[in-house]
Amino acid sequence: MNKKILSLMMVLVLTMTMLIGCAPKAPEAPAETPAETPAETPAETPAPPVENVFVSIATGGTGGTYYPLGGAMAKIFNENIPGVTANAQSTGASVENVNLVSQGEAEVAFAQNDVTYYAWTGTESFDGKDKITNIRGMAMLYPEVTQVIATAESGIKNIADLAGKKVAVGAPGSGTEVNARQMLAEYGLDYTDLAKADYLSFNEAADQLKNKQIDAAFVTGAVPTSAVTEVTQTADIVVVAIDSDKIAALNAKYPFYAEVVIPADSYKGQTEDVVAAAVMAMLIVPEDLSEDLVYNMTKSMYEQRQVIIDTHARGNDIKLETALVGMPIDVHPGAQKYYDEMGIK
């Protein structure tokens, strides 16, 4: 009996010893769990929702071409880029727009390529100021024609005839004003040679032409420009030509100018082709604007181009193959990414 009890006790002690010897292995399973959890959690966490982004599109006067095109682009961005709320803003156009983008007050802006270059190099209208290099190009758009519109009663037949006349030279801070000043200079004129130089927007100039408060107006924009078309509904106008040799001289000083023709019948009463000078319209964005946002804006603009065409005839000139032709500054990486994907050089 004692031997059996002793044997049982020895078996019990041996069993307990084996259990105690295995005990340290028990924590190993829990130890592995926390090591794996941190690595797995981020991968399984969904990406945060896109934060709402407001995109202000700086355009120009409501009677010009920038404004309706800006509205069409806002529509495209709103309907095709999740999280974006875009809105077109009426402004004083090119010079003002460059400053708005540079100061972070606009995410996209229309501008003439000559004005953009002047800002980038600190020349012409930006002479004596710091160079504006925190802007980037998004796309080249279409030719902008410097149109000189005169009332039929004024007797103005050429640019030299503007001497002694009341002339609208463009809104303050606009590319039109720069063009007017440069074009007059080729004819040996400046603002002091005019009876009056009025710094008017397209709409203001149109109203004053209709009311015969001014004799002529410089309007740099796509043809036809709605403000000019409006004038022809109630007043007779003359589209004043610029001499080819003067355009060549302008081009020698400012390589952005090119000779173009305003086709006959572009405006009511204009029965013949008219020689004119043109620059290019473009879109600029801030240097530090999100690469993804600029990529999506560029992509959607070209893929939904029909919306722009339906808004204004100049939408037909906005083509992917000419998106970089005449680009005067560095291209934003987001836009460049899209162009690279599409094989645009």
Buried (B, 14 or more C-beta within 10 A) or exposed (E): EEEEEEEEEEEEEEEEEEEEEEEEEEEEEEEEEEEEEEEEEEEEEEEEEEEEBEBBBBBBBBBBBBBBBBBBBBBBBBEBBEEBEBEBBBBBBBBBBBBBBBEEBBBBBBBBBBBBBBBBBBBBBBEEEEEBBEBBBBBBBBBBBBBBBBBEEBEBEBBBBBBEBBBBBBBEBBBBBBBBBBBBBBBEBEBEBBEBBBBBBBBBBBBBBBEEBBBBBBBBBBBBBBBBBBBBEEBEBBBBBBBEEBBEBBBEEBEBBBBBBBEEEBBBEBEEBBBBBBBBBBBBBBBEBBBEBBBBBBBBBBEBBEBBBEBBBBBEBBBBEBBBEBBBBEBBBBBBBBBEEEEBE
